[in-house]
Amino acid sequence: MVSVNPGLIVGPSVAQHNPRPTMSYLKGAAEMYENGVLAYVDVEFVGDVHIRALEDTSACGRYFCFNQIVNTEEEALKLVQTLSPLIPMPPRYEKEMQGSEVYEERLRNNKLNKLVEASSAC
């Protein structure tokens, strides 16, 4: 059995068509950001991972699926821009983005990387 557990899913109109899960995920965003575990993933990558997990007969267990971890304020603002207009840009950042604090990432998806790399080699 395989379980693909994505972070916040982003992509063309995903947040606008599915605002409730996006907003629920983001309620803990500040704490996740400070703990280095705020992650998101492109919807097309999630689809690709599902296909690879189905095709690879050795795949099993849980796969934490993300392709971006937010470590800096600049990356957090980039995520906000991706989710706009669902999430408005904070007024102090509308003119310029500043990246000052950097948080150490504590999230890894090594198992997923192995699955993707193994499928690419075939």
N, CA, C and O atoms as a GROMACS GRO file, in nm:
protein
  488
    1MET      N    1   0.084  -0.117   0.000
    1MET     CA    2   0.000   0.000   0.000
    1MET      C    3   0.089   0.124   0.000
    1MET      O    4   0.190   0.130   0.071
    2VAL      N    5   0.050   0.221  -0.080
    2VAL     CA    6   0.124   0.347  -0.091
    2VAL      C    7   0.032   0.462  -0.053
    2VAL      O    8  -0.084   0.466  -0.092
    3SER      N    9   0.087   0.555   0.024
    3SER     CA   10   0.015   0.676   0.061
    3SER      C   11   0.101   0.796   0.026
    3SER      O   12   0.214   0.808   0.074
    4VAL      N   13   0.049   0.885  -0.058
    4VAL     CA   14   0.120   1.007  -0.096
    4VAL      C   15   0.059   1.121  -0.014
    4VAL      O   16  -0.059   1.152  -0.028
    5ASN      N   17   0.141   1.182   0.071
    5ASN     CA   18   0.096   1.289   0.160
    5ASN      C   19   0.158   1.422   0.116
    5ASN      O   20   0.270   1.453   0.154
    6PRO      N   21   0.084   1.501   0.036
    6PRO     CA   22   0.140   1.627  -0.012
    6PRO      C   23   0.133   1.738   0.092
    6PRO      O   24   0.050   1.736   0.182
    7GLY      N   25   0.224   1.833   0.076
    7GLY     CA   26   0.216   1.957   0.154
    7GLY      C   27   0.104   2.040   0.094
    7GLY      O   28   0.011   1.986   0.033
    8LEU      N   29   0.111   2.170   0.110
    8LEU     CA   30   0.012   2.260   0.050
    8LEU      C   31   0.023   2.248  -0.101
    8LEU      O   32   0.130   2.270  -0.158
    9ILE      N   33  -0.087   2.215  -0.166
    9ILE     CA   34  -0.086   2.198  -0.312
    9ILE      C   35  -0.114   2.333  -0.377
    9ILE      O   36  -0.214   2.399  -0.348
   10VAL      N   37  -0.023   2.373  -0.467
   10VAL     CA   38  -0.038   2.499  -0.540
   10VAL      C   39  -0.035   2.470  -0.689
   10VAL      O   40   0.010   2.364  -0.732
   11GLY      N   41  -0.082   2.564  -0.765
   11GLY     CA   42  -0.084   2.549  -0.909
   11GLY      C   43  -0.191   2.638  -0.967
   11GLY      O   44  -0.255   2.714  -0.894
   12PRO      N   45  -0.213   2.630  -1.096
   12PRO     CA   46  -0.312   2.716  -1.160
   12PRO      C   47  -0.449   2.703  -1.096
   12PRO      O   48  -0.515   2.600  -1.110
   13SER      N   49  -0.491   2.805  -1.028
   13SER     CA   50  -0.626   2.817  -0.969
   13SER      C   51  -0.658   2.715  -0.861
   13SER      O   52  -0.774   2.703  -0.823
   14VAL      N   53  -0.561   2.640  -0.810
   14VAL     CA   54  -0.590   2.538  -0.708
   14VAL      C   55  -0.650   2.602  -0.584
   14VAL      O   56  -0.753   2.557  -0.534
   15ALA      N   57  -0.587   2.707  -0.533
   15ALA     CA   58  -0.635   2.772  -0.411
   15ALA      C   59  -0.772   2.836  -0.431
   15ALA      O   60  -0.856   2.832  -0.341
   16GLN      N   61  -0.795   2.894  -0.548
   16GLN     CA   62  -0.923   2.958  -0.574
   16GLN      C   63  -1.036   2.856  -0.583
   16GLN      O   64  -1.148   2.883  -0.539
   17HIS      N   65  -1.008   2.740  -0.642
   17HIS     CA   66  -1.111   2.637  -0.656
   17HIS      C   67  -1.127   2.553  -0.529
   17HIS      O   68  -1.227   2.484  -0.514
   18ASN      N   69  -1.032   2.559  -0.442
   18ASN     CA   70  -1.032   2.477  -0.320
   18ASN      C   71  -0.984   2.559  -0.200
   18ASN      O   72  -0.886   2.522  -0.136
   19PRO      N   73  -1.052   2.670  -0.168
   19PRO     CA   74  -1.000   2.761  -0.066
   19PRO      C   75  -1.001   2.706   0.077
   19PRO      O   76  -0.913   2.739   0.156
   20ARG      N   77  -1.098   2.623   0.111
   20ARG     CA   78  -1.108   2.577   0.250
   20ARG      C   79  -0.985   2.497   0.295
   20ARG      O   80  -0.929   2.530   0.400
   21PRO      N   81  -0.940   2.394   0.221
   21PRO     CA   82  -0.820   2.322   0.265
   21PRO      C   83  -0.695   2.411   0.265
   21PRO      O   84  -0.609   2.398   0.351
   22THR      N   85  -0.687   2.502   0.168
   22THR     CA   86  -0.572   2.593   0.162
   22THR      C   87  -0.568   2.679   0.287
   22THR      O   88  -0.464   2.693   0.350
   23MET      N   89  -0.681   2.738   0.322
   23MET     CA   90  -0.687   2.825   0.440
   23MET      C   91  -0.662   2.744   0.568
   23MET      O   92  -0.595   2.793   0.659
   24SER      N   93  -0.714   2.623   0.575
   24SER     CA   94  -0.691   2.538   0.693
   24SER      C   95  -0.543   2.509   0.709
   24SER      O   96  -0.490   2.516   0.820
   25TYR      N   97  -0.476   2.477   0.600
   25TYR     CA   98  -0.333   2.448   0.605
   25TYR      C   99  -0.256   2.571   0.651
   25TYR      O  100  -0.162   2.560   0.730
   26LEU      N  101  -0.295   2.687   0.601
   26LEU     CA  102  -0.220   2.809   0.631
   26LEU      C  103  -0.244   2.863   0.771
   26LEU      O  104  -0.171   2.952   0.815
   27LYS      N  105  -0.344   2.812   0.842
   27LYS     CA  106  -0.364   2.858   0.981
   27LYS      C  107  -0.243   2.828   1.067
   27LYS      O  108  -0.213   2.903   1.160
   28GLY      N  109  -0.172   2.722   1.036
   28GLY     CA  110  -0.051   2.688   1.111
   28GLY      C  111   0.076   2.728   1.040
   28GLY      O  112   0.185   2.685   1.079
   29ALA      N  113   0.064   2.811   0.936
   29ALA     CA  114   0.180   2.845   0.853
   29ALA      C  115   0.291   2.914   0.929
   29ALA      O  116   0.408   2.882   0.909
   30ALA      N  117   0.258   3.009   1.016
   30ALA     CA  118   0.363   3.082   1.088
   30ALA      C  119   0.446   2.988   1.174
   30ALA      O  120   0.569   2.996   1.175
   31GLU      N  121   0.379   2.899   1.245
   31GLU     CA  122   0.450   2.803   1.330
   31GLU      C  123   0.530   2.704   1.245
   31GLU      O  124   0.644   2.672   1.279
   32MET      N  125   0.471   2.656   1.136
   32MET     CA  126   0.544   2.563   1.048
   32MET      C  127   0.667   2.631   0.988
   32MET      O  128   0.773   2.570   0.976
   33TYR      N  129   0.652   2.758   0.951
   33TYR     CA  130   0.763   2.834   0.893
   33TYR      C  131   0.878   2.845   0.993
   33TYR      O  132   0.993   2.821   0.959
   34GLU      N  133   0.846   2.882   1.116
   34GLU     CA  134   0.949   2.897   1.220
   34GLU      C  135   1.015   2.764   1.254
   34GLU      O  136   1.131   2.761   1.295
   35ASN      N  137   0.942   2.654   1.238
   35ASN     CA  138   0.997   2.522   1.267
   35ASN      C  139   1.063   2.457   1.146
   35ASN      O  140   1.113   2.345   1.155
   36GLY      N  141   1.064   2.527   1.033
   36GLY     CA  142   1.130   2.475   0.913
   36GLY      C  143   1.055   2.364   0.843
   36GLY      O  144   1.116   2.282   0.774
   37VAL      N  145   0.923   2.359   0.861
   37VAL     CA  146   0.845   2.252   0.798
   37VAL      C  147   0.730   2.304   0.712
   37VAL      O  148   0.637   2.228   0.681
   38LEU      N  149   0.734   2.430   0.672
   38LEU     CA  150   0.630   2.483   0.583
   38LEU      C  151   0.667   2.443   0.440
   38LEU      O  152   0.762   2.496   0.382
   39ALA      N  153   0.592   2.350   0.386
   39ALA     CA  154   0.624   2.295   0.254
   39ALA      C  155   0.503   2.306   0.162
   39ALA      O  156   0.388   2.302   0.206
   40TYR      N  157   0.532   2.321   0.034
   40TYR     CA  158   0.426   2.318  -0.065
   40TYR      C  159   0.473   2.243  -0.189
   40TYR      O  160   0.592   2.216  -0.206
   41VAL      N  161   0.377   2.211  -0.274
   41VAL     CA  162   0.408   2.128  -0.391
   41VAL      C  163   0.318   2.168  -0.507
   41VAL      O  164   0.201   2.202  -0.488
   42ASP      N  165   0.373   2.162  -0.626
   42ASP     CA  166   0.297   2.192  -0.747
   42ASP      C  167   0.202   2.076  -0.777
   42ASP      O  168   0.240   1.959  -0.765
   43VAL      N  169   0.081   2.108  -0.816
   43VAL     CA  170  -0.021   2.007  -0.841
   43VAL      C  171   0.023   1.906  -0.947
   43VAL      O  172  -0.010   1.788  -0.937
   44GLU      N  173   0.096   1.950  -1.048
   44GLU     CA  174   0.143   1.857  -1.152
   44GLU      C  175   0.244   1.758  -1.097
   44GLU      O  176   0.247   1.642  -1.139
   45PHE      N  177   0.328   1.802  -1.003
   45PHE     CA  178   0.425   1.713  -0.941
   45PHE      C  179   0.353   1.606  -0.858
   45PHE      O  180   0.393   1.489  -0.859
   46VAL      N  181   0.247   1.645  -0.787
   46VAL     CA  182   0.169   1.549  -0.708
   46VAL      C  183   0.110   1.442  -0.801
   46VAL      O  184   0.115   1.323  -0.769
   47GLY      N  185   0.056   1.484  -0.913
   47GLY     CA  186   0.001   1.388  -1.009
   47GLY      C  187   0.108   1.293  -1.062
   47GLY      O  188   0.084   1.173  -1.073
   48ASP      N  189   0.224   1.347  -1.093
   48ASP     CA  190   0.335   1.266  -1.142
   48ASP      C  191   0.380   1.164  -1.038
   48ASP      O  192   0.408   1.049  -1.071
   49VAL      N  193   0.385   1.206  -0.912
   49VAL     CA  194   0.426   1.114  -0.804
   49VAL      C  195   0.325   1.001  -0.790
   49VAL      O  196   0.364   0.886  -0.770
   50HIS      N  197   0.196   1.030  -0.801
   50HIS     CA  198   0.095   0.925  -0.793
   50HIS      C  199   0.115   0.822  -0.905
   50HIS      O  200   0.106   0.701  -0.881
   51ILE      N  201   0.142   0.869  -1.023
   51ILE     CA  202   0.164   0.778  -1.137
   51ILE      C  203   0.288   0.692  -1.113
   51ILE      O  204   0.285   0.571  -1.135
   52ARG      N  205   0.396   0.755  -1.069
   52ARG     CA  206   0.520   0.681  -1.044
   52ARG      C  207   0.501   0.577  -0.933
   52ARG      O  208   0.553   0.466  -0.942
   53ALA      N  209   0.427   0.613  -0.829
   53ALA     CA  210   0.402   0.518  -0.720
   53ALA      C  211   0.319   0.399  -0.769
   53ALA      O  212   0.339   0.287  -0.724
   54LEU      N  213   0.227   0.424  -0.860
   54LEU     CA  214   0.145   0.317  -0.917
   54LEU      C  215   0.228   0.225  -1.005
   54LEU      O  216   0.213   0.103  -1.001
   55GLU      N  217   0.316   0.283  -1.084
   55GLU     CA  218   0.395   0.205  -1.180
   55GLU      C  219   0.511   0.129  -1.116
   55GLU      O  220   0.554   0.027  -1.170
   56ASP      N  221   0.563   0.177  -1.005
   56ASP     CA  222   0.678   0.113  -0.940
   56ASP      C  223   0.628   0.008  -0.842
   56ASP      O  224   0.575   0.041  -0.736
   57THR      N  225   0.644  -0.119  -0.877
   57THR     CA  226   0.592  -0.227  -0.793
   57THR      C  227   0.664  -0.238  -0.658
   57THR      O  228   0.612  -0.300  -0.566
   58SER      N  229   0.781  -0.178  -0.646
   58SER     CA  230   0.852  -0.182  -0.518
   58SER      C  231   0.811  -0.068  -0.425
   58SER      O  232   0.854  -0.065  -0.309
   59ALA      N  233   0.729   0.024  -0.473
   59ALA     CA  234   0.686   0.137  -0.390
   59ALA      C  235   0.594   0.087  -0.279
   59ALA      O  236   0.504   0.007  -0.303
   60CYS      N  237   0.618   0.135  -0.159
   60CYS     CA  238   0.532   0.100  -0.046
   60CYS      C  239   0.548   0.204   0.064
   60CYS      O  240   0.650   0.273   0.071
   61GLY      N  241   0.448   0.213   0.148
   61GLY     CA  242   0.456   0.304   0.262
   61GLY      C  243   0.412   0.445   0.228
   61GLY      O  244   0.341   0.470   0.130
   62ARG      N  245   0.456   0.538   0.315
   62ARG     CA  246   0.417   0.678   0.304
   62ARG      C  247   0.522   0.761   0.233
   62ARG      O  248   0.642   0.745   0.258
   63TYR      N  249   0.478   0.849   0.146
   63TYR     CA  250   0.567   0.941   0.077
   63TYR      C  251   0.523   1.083   0.109
   63TYR      O  252   0.412   1.124   0.075
   64PHE      N  253   0.609   1.159   0.175
   64PHE     CA  254   0.582   1.299   0.200
   64PHE      C  255   0.617   1.375   0.073
   64PHE      O  256   0.732   1.375   0.031
   65CYS      N  257   0.520   1.438   0.014
   65CYS     CA  258   0.534   1.494  -0.119
   65CYS      C  259   0.536   1.647  -0.114
   65CYS      O  260   0.436   1.711  -0.084
   66PHE      N  261   0.653   1.703  -0.145
   66PHE     CA  262   0.668   1.848  -0.157
   66PHE      C  263   0.786   1.875  -0.247
   66PHE      O  264   0.876   1.792  -0.259
   67ASN      N  265   0.787   1.990  -0.310
   67ASN     CA  266   0.905   2.026  -0.389
   67ASN      C  267   0.956   2.166  -0.355
   67ASN      O  268   1.040   2.221  -0.427
   68GLN      N  269   0.905   2.223  -0.246
   68GLN     CA  270   0.956   2.352  -0.200
   68GLN      C  271   0.933   2.364  -0.049
   68GLN      O  272   0.822   2.340  -0.001
   69ILE      N  273   1.038   2.400   0.023
   69ILE     CA  274   1.026   2.430   0.166
   69ILE      C  275   1.053   2.579   0.182
   69ILE      O  276   1.148   2.632   0.125
   70VAL      N  277   0.968   2.646   0.257
   70VAL     CA  278   0.982   2.790   0.278
   70VAL      C  279   1.079   2.813   0.394
   70VAL      O  280   1.048   2.782   0.509
   71ASN      N  281   1.197   2.869   0.362
   71ASN     CA  282   1.301   2.894   0.463
   71ASN      C  283   1.322   3.042   0.491
   71ASN      O  284   1.372   3.078   0.598
   72THR      N  285   1.284   3.127   0.398
   72THR     CA  286   1.312   3.270   0.414
   72THR      C  287   1.183   3.350   0.400
   72THR      O  288   1.081   3.302   0.350
   73GLU      N  289   1.190   3.473   0.447
   73GLU     CA  290   1.076   3.563   0.434
   73GLU      C  291   1.043   3.585   0.287
   73GLU      O  292   0.926   3.594   0.250
   74GLU      N  293   1.144   3.594   0.204
   74GLU     CA  294   1.123   3.614   0.061
   74GLU      C  295   1.046   3.497   0.000
   74GLU      O  296   0.957   3.517  -0.082
   75GLU      N  297   1.080   3.374   0.041
   75GLU     CA  298   1.008   3.256  -0.008
   75GLU      C  299   0.865   3.254   0.043
   75GLU      O  300   0.773   3.212  -0.028
   76ALA      N  301   0.845   3.300   0.167
   76ALA     CA  302   0.710   3.307   0.223
   76ALA      C  303   0.625   3.406   0.143
   76ALA      O  304   0.508   3.379   0.116
   77LEU      N  305   0.683   3.518   0.107
   77LEU     CA  306   0.611   3.617   0.028
   77LEU      C  307   0.582   3.566  -0.113
   77LEU      O  308   0.478   3.597  -0.171
   78LYS      N  309   0.674   3.489  -0.168
   78LYS     CA  310   0.652   3.428  -0.300
   78LYS      C  311   0.532   3.333  -0.293
   78LYS      O  312   0.450   3.330  -0.385
   79LEU      N  313   0.522   3.257  -0.184
   79LEU     CA  314   0.408   3.168  -0.166
   79LEU      C  315   0.279   3.248  -0.156
   79LEU      O  316   0.178   3.210  -0.215
   80VAL      N  317   0.283   3.359  -0.082
   80VAL     CA  318   0.164   3.445  -0.070
   80VAL      C  319   0.123   3.496  -0.208
   80VAL      O  320   0.004   3.499  -0.240
   81GLN      N  321   0.219   3.536  -0.289
   81GLN     CA  322   0.188   3.584  -0.425
   81GLN      C  323   0.125   3.473  -0.508
   81GLN      O  324   0.035   3.499  -0.589
   82THR      N  325   0.171   3.351  -0.490
   82THR     CA  326   0.115   3.236  -0.562
   82THR      C  327  -0.032   3.216  -0.525
   82THR      O  328  -0.113   3.178  -0.609
   83LEU      N  329  -0.065   3.242  -0.399
   83LEU     CA  330  -0.201   3.219  -0.350
   83LEU      C  331  -0.291   3.342  -0.363
   83LEU      O  332  -0.409   3.336  -0.328
   84SER      N  333  -0.237   3.451  -0.414
   84SER     CA  334  -0.316   3.572  -0.432
   84SER      C  335  -0.424   3.547  -0.538
   84SER      O  336  -0.395   3.477  -0.635
   85PRO      N  337  -0.542   3.599  -0.526
   85PRO     CA  338  -0.594   3.693  -0.427
   85PRO      C  339  -0.653   3.628  -0.303
   85PRO      O  340  -0.703   3.698  -0.215
   86LEU      N  341  -0.647   3.496  -0.293
   86LEU     CA  342  -0.702   3.428  -0.175
   86LEU      C  343  -0.634   3.480  -0.048
   86LEU      O  344  -0.701   3.505   0.052
   87ILE      N  345  -0.503   3.495  -0.052
   87ILE     CA  346  -0.426   3.549   0.059
   87ILE      C  347  -0.369   3.683   0.012
   87ILE      O  348  -0.288   3.685  -0.080
   88PRO      N  349  -0.411   3.794   0.074
   88PRO     CA  350  -0.358   3.923   0.029
   88PRO      C  351  -0.214   3.944   0.074
   88PRO      O  352  -0.173   3.895   0.179
   89MET      N  353  -0.138   4.017  -0.006
   89MET     CA  354   0.000   4.052   0.028
   89MET      C  355  -0.004   4.149   0.146
   89MET      O  356  -0.078   4.247   0.141
   90PRO      N  357   0.074   4.124   0.252
   90PRO     CA  358   0.079   4.219   0.364
   90PRO      C  359   0.121   4.357   0.312
   90PRO      O  360   0.212   4.366   0.230
   91PRO      N  361   0.055   4.465   0.358
   91PRO     CA  362   0.080   4.599   0.304
   91PRO      C  363   0.227   4.641   0.305
   91PRO      O  364   0.272   4.705   0.211
   92ARG      N  365   0.301   4.606   0.408
   92ARG     CA  366   0.440   4.653   0.415
   92ARG      C  367   0.528   4.589   0.308
   92ARG      O  368   0.640   4.635   0.286
   93TYR      N  369   0.480   4.484   0.241
   93TYR     CA  370   0.560   4.416   0.139
   93TYR      C  371   0.510   4.440  -0.003
   93TYR      O  372   0.566   4.384  -0.097
   94GLU      N  373   0.409   4.520  -0.018
   94GLU     CA  374   0.354   4.539  -0.152
   94GLU      C  375   0.454   4.602  -0.248
   94GLU      O  376   0.452   4.570  -0.367
   95LYS      N  377   0.541   4.691  -0.199
   95LYS     CA  378   0.635   4.760  -0.287
   95LYS      C  379   0.765   4.683  -0.305
   95LYS      O  380   0.819   4.678  -0.415
   96GLU      N  381   0.815   4.622  -0.198
   96GLU     CA  382   0.940   4.548  -0.211
   96GLU      C  383   0.941   4.428  -0.118
   96GLU      O  384   0.880   4.430  -0.011
   97MET      N  385   1.009   4.325  -0.160
   97MET     CA  386   1.020   4.205  -0.078
   97MET      C  387   1.158   4.204  -0.014
   97MET      O  388   1.259   4.227  -0.081
   98GLN      N  389   1.161   4.177   0.116
   98GLN     CA  390   1.288   4.174   0.188
   98GLN      C  391   1.303   4.036   0.249
   98GLN      O  392   1.211   3.986   0.313
   99GLY      N  393   1.419   3.974   0.231
   99GLY     CA  394   1.444   3.844   0.292
   99GLY      C  395   1.546   3.860   0.404
   99GLY      O  396   1.665   3.875   0.378
  100SER      N  397   1.499   3.857   0.529
  100SER     CA  398   1.592   3.879   0.639
  100SER      C  399   1.617   3.752   0.720
  100SER      O  400   1.732   3.709   0.731
  101GLU      N  401   1.513   3.693   0.775
  101GLU     CA  402   1.533   3.575   0.859
  101GLU      C  403   1.532   3.449   0.775
  101GLU      O  404   1.454   3.434   0.681
  102VAL      N  405   1.621   3.358   0.811
  102VAL     CA  406   1.627   3.228   0.744
  102VAL      C  407   1.608   3.121   0.850
  102VAL      O  408   1.677   3.121   0.952
  103TYR      N  409   1.514   3.031   0.826
  103TYR     CA  410   1.487   2.923   0.919
  103TYR      C  411   1.541   2.793   0.860
  103TYR      O  412   1.528   2.768   0.741
  104GLU      N  413   1.600   2.713   0.945
  104GLU     CA  414   1.656   2.585   0.901
  104GLU      C  415   1.543   2.488   0.868
  104GLU      O  416   1.451   2.470   0.948
  105GLU      N  417   1.550   2.427   0.751
  105GLU     CA  418   1.447   2.331   0.714
  105GLU      C  419   1.467   2.202   0.791
  105GLU      O  420   1.580   2.156   0.810
  106ARG      N  421   1.357   2.144   0.835
  106ARG     CA  422   1.363   2.021   0.913
  106ARG      C  423   1.282   1.910   0.848
  106ARG      O  424   1.251   1.810   0.912
  107LEU      N  425   1.248   1.928   0.724
  107LEU     CA  426   1.163   1.834   0.654
  107LEU      C  427   1.241   1.775   0.537
  107LEU      O  428   1.311   1.847   0.466
  108ARG      N  429   1.230   1.647   0.518
  108ARG     CA  430   1.302   1.579   0.410
  108ARG      C  431   1.206   1.487   0.335
  108ARG      O  432   1.112   1.432   0.393
  109ASN      N  433   1.230   1.471   0.207
  109ASN     CA  434   1.150   1.377   0.128
  109ASN      C  435   1.241   1.282   0.051
  109ASN      O  436   1.221   1.259  -0.068
  110ASN      N  437   1.341   1.229   0.119
  110ASN     CA  438   1.439   1.140   0.056
  110ASN      C  439   1.374   1.018  -0.008
  110ASN      O  440   1.413   0.977  -0.117
  111LYS      N  441   1.276   0.960   0.059
  111LYS     CA  442   1.210   0.841   0.006
  111LYS      C  443   1.140   0.874  -0.126
  111LYS      O  444   1.145   0.796  -0.221
  112LEU      N  445   1.075   0.989  -0.132
  112LEU     CA  446   1.009   1.032  -0.255
  112LEU      C  447   1.111   1.056  -0.365
  112LEU      O  448   1.088   1.018  -0.480
  113ASN      N  449   1.222   1.118  -0.331
  113ASN     CA  450   1.327   1.143  -0.431
  113ASN      C  451   1.377   1.012  -0.493
  113ASN      O  452   1.400   1.006  -0.613
  114LYS      N  453   1.392   0.909  -0.411
  114LYS     CA  454   1.436   0.779  -0.463
  114LYS      C  455   1.334   0.722  -0.561
  114LYS      O  456   1.370   0.666  -0.664
  115LEU      N  457   1.205   0.736  -0.527
  115LEU     CA  458   1.099   0.686  -0.616
  115LEU      C  459   1.103   0.760  -0.749
  115LEU      O  460   1.095   0.698  -0.855
  116VAL      N  461   1.115   0.892  -0.744
  116VAL     CA  462   1.116   0.972  -0.866
  116VAL      C  463   1.240   0.941  -0.950
  116VAL      O  464   1.231   0.927  -1.072
  117GLU      N  465   1.356   0.931  -0.885
  117GLU     CA  466   1.479   0.901  -0.957
  117GLU      C  467   1.476   0.762  -1.019
  117GLU      O  468   1.520   0.743  -1.133
  118ALA      N  469   1.424   0.664  -0.946
  118ALA     CA  470   1.417   0.526  -0.998
  118ALA      C  471   1.325   0.519  -1.119
  118ALA      O  472   1.355   0.450  -1.216
  119SER      N  473   1.214   0.591  -1.114
  119SER     CA  474   1.120   0.590  -1.226
  119SER      C  475   1.177   0.661  -1.347
  119SER      O  476   1.148   0.624  -1.461
  120SER      N  477   1.257   0.764  -1.323
  120SER     CA  478   1.318   0.840  -1.434
  120SER      C  479   1.423   0.758  -1.507
  120SER      O  480   1.445   0.776  -1.627
  121ALA      N  481   1.487   0.666  -1.435
  121ALA     CA  482   1.594   0.585  -1.494
  121ALA      C  483   1.540   0.478  -1.589
  121ALA      O  484   1.614   0.428  -1.673
  122CYS      N  485   1.414   0.443  -1.575
  122CYS     CA  486   1.355   0.337  -1.658
  122CYS      C  487   1.329   0.381  -1.799
  122CYS      O  488   1.280   0.303  -1.880
   0.00000   0.00000   0.00000
